[in-house]
Amino acid sequence: MADAKVIPFDEDSRARRGGAGRGRARSRKNPNTEAAHGRPAAPGAGQPPLAPVPGAPEIPVQAAAQGRPQDRAAGLPQEDPTPPTAPGIADTLGGVADRLLGGPWERKVASGLAFLRRRVTGEYEVDEFGYDAELTDQVLMSLLRPLFQSYFRVEVKGIENIPAEGGALVVCNHSGTLPMDGLMAQVAVHDHHPAGRHLRLLAADLVFVLPLINELARKLGHTLACTEDAQSLLERGEVVGVMPEGFKGLGKPFAERYKLQRFGRGGFVATALKTKVPIIPCSVVGAEEIYPMLGNSRTLARVLGIPYFPLTPTFPWLGPLGTVPLPTKWTIQFGEPIPTDSYPPEAAEDPMLVFNLTDQVRETIQHTLYELLVQRRSVFF
């Protein structure tokens, strides 16, 4: 049977085509010949096909070819006996990975490996201030986002007041014992602005002398709170954030919460006038209660070389556990821009104008804080 070949049923047409067709026709075995040599012939071999019974249901060829032989002979419809294939382990793990990573996990893994390769080979860029845009977008913002979304549940208002392009100076109140409000303002601008802008914060000297904090602050786009750096960033069209209260607002006692401290000499207003960028007041509610500062150990502050040493209900009594902030509910509202492009170039040297604009910004933030506090249902909800 190894030399048997399948030929078409129309042998006469094959024979008329020539020798090749006749050769193939001669290789076909006759069922009657096999029976004559002692081998039983298949039932119905050599007989013409049966005509269909009138009125009998027509059975699909594919269904009739399946199931038991006796059922096929009886003309009964058959079901596919092949059981459904169970999902493989790889498919199951892939689905779990998709849900955990928020998308096709192959692309996530490939993107992560490409990111690691660029970090190892040094194929990434930082500006002259040390800002690493790729590291900020893919790593640092991802670390801050759970605090923003799930822990503090920050509600953002008025984000459209930040222009889609060009420089702008965002002026915020400062509070909370530790500068968490600046970081949350960065996430608010990065994640909620339609143009995906990034807030470049001006930080105090102390930030850039701490070993690990210094590097992270530079990577996040922070720079020294000085006129030269602020003016350079604004002229490049960046959104710059400043908190004029400084340590006076950050380390004020809990009894004075939401009462703005002095805004300094108005250097931020002079910088905005020089660069002709709008000033955007920003009010943050919720940061005052994350570390209720009940006292200040001035002796320890002098020994450690820091502006204040906070005493809260949990710190330093609970040790490292006392540094965990309380999960308060936050609101960050960006107010209407205060334009500066209509003033003459020499306006930045006018102390009275600078003072008036500084006072206008401060009063706008203070009034907005009071409005938000009235609207707030509770500290934690």
C-alpha positions as CSV (number, residue, x, y, z in Angstrom):
1,M,0.0,0.0,0.0
2,A,3.0,2.3,0.3
3,D,2.9,2.9,-3.5
4,A,-0.8,3.7,-3.6
5,K,-1.7,7.2,-5.0
6,V,-5.0,9.1,-4.9
7,I,-6.5,9.7,-8.4
8,P,-9.6,11.5,-9.5
9,F,-12.8,9.6,-10.0
10,D,-13.0,10.5,-13.7
11,E,-10.6,7.9,-15.0
12,D,-11.8,8.2,-18.6
13,S,-10.8,11.9,-18.7
14,R,-7.4,11.0,-17.2
15,A,-6.9,8.3,-19.8
16,R,-7.5,10.7,-22.6
17,R,-4.8,13.1,-21.3
18,G,-1.9,10.8,-22.1
19,G,0.5,8.3,-20.7
20,A,1.0,10.0,-17.4
21,G,-2.7,9.8,-16.6
22,R,-2.8,6.1,-17.7
23,G,0.1,5.3,-15.5
24,R,-1.6,6.7,-12.5
25,A,-4.9,5.0,-13.4
26,R,-3.1,1.6,-13.5
27,S,-1.8,2.0,-9.9
28,R,-5.3,2.2,-8.5
29,K,-6.3,-1.0,-6.6
30,N,-9.7,-2.6,-7.2
31,P,-11.6,-3.6,-4.1
32,N,-13.1,-6.6,-5.9
33,T,-9.5,-7.8,-6.6
34,E,-8.6,-7.5,-3.0
35,A,-11.6,-9.6,-2.0
36,A,-10.6,-12.2,-4.6
37,H,-7.2,-12.6,-2.9
38,G,-8.7,-13.3,0.4
39,R,-8.9,-9.8,1.8
40,P,-12.4,-8.6,2.7
41,A,-13.7,-5.7,0.7
42,A,-15.0,-2.7,2.4
43,P,-18.8,-2.5,2.7
44,G,-20.3,-0.9,-0.3
45,A,-17.0,-1.0,-2.2
46,G,-17.4,-0.8,-5.9
47,Q,-21.1,0.1,-5.6
48,P,-22.6,3.5,-6.8
49,P,-23.4,6.0,-4.1
50,L,-26.8,5.8,-2.5
51,A,-29.4,8.4,-3.5
52,P,-30.6,10.7,-0.7
53,V,-33.9,9.7,0.9
54,P,-36.6,12.2,0.2
55,G,-37.6,14.3,3.2
56,A,-34.6,13.2,5.3
57,P,-32.7,16.1,7.0
58,E,-29.5,17.1,5.4
59,I,-26.5,16.6,7.6
60,P,-23.4,18.7,7.2
61,V,-20.4,16.8,6.0
62,Q,-18.3,18.1,8.9
63,A,-20.8,17.0,11.5
64,A,-21.4,13.7,9.9
65,A,-17.7,13.0,9.8
66,Q,-17.5,13.2,13.6
67,G,-18.8,11.0,16.4
68,R,-19.4,7.2,16.5
69,P,-19.5,5.1,13.3
70,Q,-22.9,3.7,14.2
71,D,-24.4,7.2,14.7
72,R,-22.9,8.3,11.4
73,A,-24.4,5.3,9.7
74,A,-27.8,6.1,11.2
75,G,-27.6,9.7,10.0
76,L,-27.8,11.3,13.5
77,P,-26.3,14.8,14.0
78,Q,-23.1,14.7,16.0
79,E,-21.5,17.1,18.5
80,D,-17.9,18.0,18.5
81,P,-16.3,15.6,21.0
82,T,-13.2,17.7,21.4
83,P,-13.3,19.5,24.8
84,P,-12.7,23.2,24.8
85,T,-9.0,24.1,25.3
86,A,-8.3,25.5,28.8
87,P,-6.3,28.7,28.9
88,G,-2.6,28.1,29.2
89,I,-0.5,29.3,32.1
90,A,1.2,31.9,30.0
91,D,-2.1,33.4,29.0
92,T,-3.3,33.5,32.6
93,L,-0.1,35.1,33.8
94,G,-0.2,37.6,30.9
95,G,-3.7,38.6,31.9
96,V,-2.7,39.1,35.5
97,A,0.3,41.1,34.4
98,D,-1.9,43.3,32.1
99,R,-4.2,44.1,35.0
100,L,-1.3,44.9,37.4
101,L,0.7,47.0,34.9
102,G,-2.3,48.7,33.4
103,G,-1.7,47.6,29.8
104,P,-0.1,45.0,27.6
105,W,2.7,43.7,29.8
106,E,5.0,42.9,26.8
107,R,5.2,46.6,25.9
108,K,5.7,47.6,29.6
109,V,8.6,45.2,30.0
110,A,10.1,46.3,26.7
111,S,9.8,49.9,27.7
112,G,11.4,49.2,31.1
113,L,14.3,47.3,29.6
114,A,14.9,50.1,27.1
115,F,14.8,52.6,30.0
116,L,17.4,50.6,32.0
117,R,19.6,50.3,28.9
118,R,19.6,54.1,28.4
119,R,20.4,54.6,32.1
120,V,23.3,52.1,32.0
121,T,24.8,53.5,28.8
122,G,24.3,57.1,29.7
123,E,22.0,57.8,26.7
124,Y,19.8,60.4,28.5
125,E,19.8,64.1,28.9
126,V,19.8,66.6,31.8
127,D,19.7,70.3,31.6
128,E,22.2,72.7,33.3
129,F,20.2,72.6,36.5
130,G,20.3,68.8,36.7
131,Y,16.6,68.2,35.6
132,D,16.2,64.6,34.3
133,A,12.9,64.7,32.3
134,E,12.8,60.9,31.5
135,L,13.6,59.8,35.1
136,T,11.0,62.2,36.4
137,D,8.2,61.1,34.1
138,Q,8.9,57.3,34.3
139,V,10.1,56.8,37.9
140,L,9.8,59.8,40.3
141,M,6.3,60.8,39.3
142,S,5.2,57.1,39.5
143,L,6.5,57.0,43.1
144,L,4.6,60.3,44.1
145,R,1.4,59.4,42.3
146,P,0.0,56.9,44.9
147,L,0.4,59.6,47.6
148,F,-1.4,62.1,45.4
149,Q,-4.2,59.9,44.2
150,S,-4.8,57.4,47.0
151,Y,-3.4,58.8,50.2
152,F,-4.1,62.5,50.1
153,R,-6.8,62.2,47.4
154,V,-5.9,65.6,46.0
155,E,-8.5,67.5,44.2
156,V,-7.2,70.0,41.6
157,K,-9.1,73.1,40.6
158,G,-8.3,75.9,38.1
159,I,-5.5,74.0,36.3
160,E,-6.5,75.7,33.1
161,N,-5.2,79.0,34.4
162,I,-1.7,77.8,33.8
163,P,-0.9,78.7,30.1
164,A,-0.3,75.9,27.7
165,E,3.0,77.4,26.6
166,G,5.4,80.0,27.6
167,G,6.7,81.0,31.0
168,A,4.5,81.4,34.1
169,L,5.2,81.9,37.8
170,V,3.1,79.9,40.3
171,V,3.1,81.3,43.8
172,C,1.9,78.9,46.6
173,N,1.4,79.0,50.3
174,H,3.8,76.8,52.2
175,S,2.9,74.5,55.2
176,G,3.0,71.1,56.7
177,T,6.3,70.8,58.6
178,L,7.8,68.8,55.7
179,P,7.5,70.2,52.1
180,M,5.0,67.7,50.8
181,D,2.9,70.5,49.4
182,G,5.5,71.4,46.8
183,L,5.7,67.8,45.6
184,M,2.0,67.4,45.3
185,A,1.8,70.6,43.4
186,Q,4.3,69.2,40.9
187,V,2.2,66.1,40.4
188,A,-1.0,68.2,40.0
189,V,0.6,70.2,37.1
190,H,2.2,67.2,35.5
191,D,-0.8,64.9,35.5
192,H,-3.7,67.3,35.2
193,H,-2.6,70.1,32.9
194,P,-3.9,69.5,29.3
195,A,-0.4,70.2,27.9
196,G,1.3,68.0,30.5
197,R,3.5,70.8,31.7
198,H,6.1,70.4,34.5
199,L,6.4,72.6,37.5
200,R,10.0,73.7,38.3
201,L,10.2,74.5,42.0
202,L,12.6,77.0,43.6
203,A,14.0,75.4,46.8
204,A,15.9,76.6,49.8
205,D,19.7,76.2,50.3
206,L,19.1,73.4,52.9
207,V,17.6,71.1,50.2
208,F,20.9,71.1,48.2
209,V,23.2,70.2,51.1
210,L,21.4,67.0,52.1
211,P,23.1,64.0,50.5
212,L,20.2,62.1,49.0
213,I,17.6,64.9,48.9
214,N,20.0,67.0,46.8
215,E,20.2,64.5,44.0
216,L,16.5,63.8,43.9
217,A,15.6,67.5,44.0
218,R,17.9,68.2,41.0
219,K,16.4,65.2,39.1
220,L,12.9,66.5,39.8
221,G,13.7,69.9,38.3
222,H,14.2,71.9,41.5
223,T,16.7,74.7,41.5
224,L,18.1,77.2,44.0
225,A,15.6,79.9,45.0
226,C,17.6,82.9,43.6
227,T,16.7,85.5,41.0
228,E,19.2,84.3,38.4
229,D,17.9,80.7,38.3
230,A,14.3,81.8,38.3
231,Q,14.8,84.4,35.6
232,S,16.7,81.9,33.4
233,L,13.9,79.3,33.7
234,L,11.1,81.8,33.0
235,E,12.9,83.2,29.9
236,R,13.1,79.6,28.6
237,G,9.3,79.3,28.9
238,E,9.2,77.1,32.0
239,V,6.5,77.0,34.6
240,V,8.3,78.0,37.8
241,G,6.9,77.5,41.3
242,V,7.8,79.6,44.4
243,M,6.7,79.5,48.0
244,P,7.6,82.9,49.4
245,E,6.8,82.0,53.0
246,G,9.8,79.7,53.1
247,F,10.6,78.1,56.5
248,K,8.4,80.6,58.3
249,G,5.3,79.0,56.7
250,L,6.6,75.4,56.7
251,G,7.5,75.4,60.4
252,K,4.7,77.6,61.9
253,P,2.8,76.1,64.8
254,F,-0.5,74.2,64.3
255,A,-2.4,77.0,66.1
256,E,-1.5,79.4,63.3
257,R,-2.5,77.1,60.4
258,Y,-3.8,78.7,57.2
259,K,-2.5,82.1,58.3
260,L,0.0,83.2,55.7
261,Q,3.3,84.5,56.9
262,R,5.2,87.4,55.4
263,F,6.1,87.1,51.7
264,G,9.5,88.6,51.9
265,R,10.5,91.5,49.9
266,G,8.7,90.5,46.7
267,G,11.6,89.3,44.7
268,F,9.4,86.9,42.8
269,V,7.3,89.8,41.6
270,A,10.3,91.6,40.3
271,T,11.4,88.5,38.4
272,A,8.0,88.2,36.9
273,L,8.0,91.8,35.8
274,K,11.4,91.4,34.2
275,T,10.4,88.4,32.2
276,K,6.8,89.6,31.6
277,V,5.2,86.3,32.6
278,P,1.8,85.9,34.4
279,I,1.7,85.3,38.2
280,I,-0.7,82.5,39.1
281,P,-1.7,82.4,42.8
282,C,-2.0,78.8,44.2
283,S,-3.8,77.8,47.4
284,V,-3.2,74.4,49.1
285,V,-5.6,73.1,51.7
286,G,-4.9,69.9,53.6
287,A,-1.1,70.1,54.1
288,E,-1.4,71.9,57.4
289,E,-2.7,68.9,59.2
290,I,-0.4,66.1,58.0
291,Y,2.1,66.9,60.8
292,P,0.4,69.0,63.5
293,M,3.3,70.9,64.9
294,L,2.6,71.4,68.6
295,G,6.0,72.6,69.6
296,N,9.6,73.4,68.4
297,S,12.7,72.2,70.1
298,R,15.0,75.1,69.4
299,T,18.0,73.5,71.1
300,L,17.9,70.4,68.9
301,A,17.4,72.6,65.9
302,R,20.6,74.5,66.6
303,V,22.5,71.3,67.3
304,L,21.4,69.8,64.0
305,G,21.7,73.0,62.0
306,I,18.1,73.1,60.8
307,P,15.5,75.9,61.1
308,Y,13.3,74.1,63.5
309,F,12.8,70.7,65.2
310,P,9.1,69.8,65.1
311,L,7.3,68.2,68.0
312,T,4.1,66.5,66.8
313,P,1.6,64.0,68.5
314,T,3.6,61.2,66.9
315,F,7.2,62.6,66.4
316,P,9.7,62.0,67.9
317,W,7.8,59.8,70.4
318,L,7.1,57.0,67.9
319,G,10.5,57.1,66.2
320,P,10.5,56.5,62.4
321,L,6.7,55.7,62.6
322,G,6.1,59.2,63.7
323,T,7.3,60.5,60.2
324,V,4.2,58.9,58.5
325,P,1.9,61.8,57.6
326,L,-1.8,61.8,58.5
327,P,-4.0,61.0,55.5
328,T,-5.8,64.3,55.1
329,K,-7.9,65.3,52.2
330,W,-6.2,67.9,50.0
331,T,-7.4,70.6,47.6
332,I,-5.1,72.6,45.3
333,Q,-6.6,75.5,43.5
334,F,-4.8,77.6,40.8
335,G,-6.2,81.1,40.7
336,E,-6.7,83.5,37.8
337,P,-3.4,84.8,36.3
338,I,-2.2,88.3,37.2
339,P,-0.6,89.7,34.0
340,T,2.6,91.6,34.0
341,D,3.3,92.1,30.3
342,S,1.6,95.5,30.3
343,Y,4.1,97.2,32.7
344,P,7.2,99.0,31.3
345,P,10.6,97.4,31.5
346,E,11.7,99.6,34.4
347,A,8.7,98.5,36.5
348,A,10.8,95.8,38.2
349,E,12.8,98.6,39.9
350,D,9.8,100.3,41.3
351,P,9.6,99.2,45.0
352,M,6.0,100.5,45.5
353,L,4.7,98.6,42.4
354,V,6.5,95.4,43.6
355,F,5.1,95.8,47.1
356,N,1.5,96.3,45.8
357,L,1.7,93.3,43.5
358,T,3.1,91.2,46.2
359,D,0.3,92.2,48.6
360,Q,-2.2,91.5,45.9
361,V,-0.9,87.9,45.4
362,R,-0.8,87.3,49.1
363,E,-4.4,88.5,49.7
364,T,-5.6,86.4,46.8
365,I,-4.1,83.2,48.2
366,Q,-5.3,84.0,51.7
367,H,-8.9,84.7,50.6
368,T,-9.0,81.5,48.5
369,L,-7.7,79.5,51.5
370,Y,-10.7,80.8,53.6
371,E,-13.1,79.9,50.8
372,L,-11.8,76.4,50.5
373,L,-11.8,75.9,54.3
374,V,-15.5,76.9,54.4
375,Q,-16.3,74.4,51.6
376,R,-14.4,71.5,53.2
377,R,-16.6,69.0,55.0
378,S,-13.8,67.6,57.2
379,V,-10.1,67.3,57.5
380,F,-10.0,63.7,56.3
381,F,-13.0,63.5,53.9
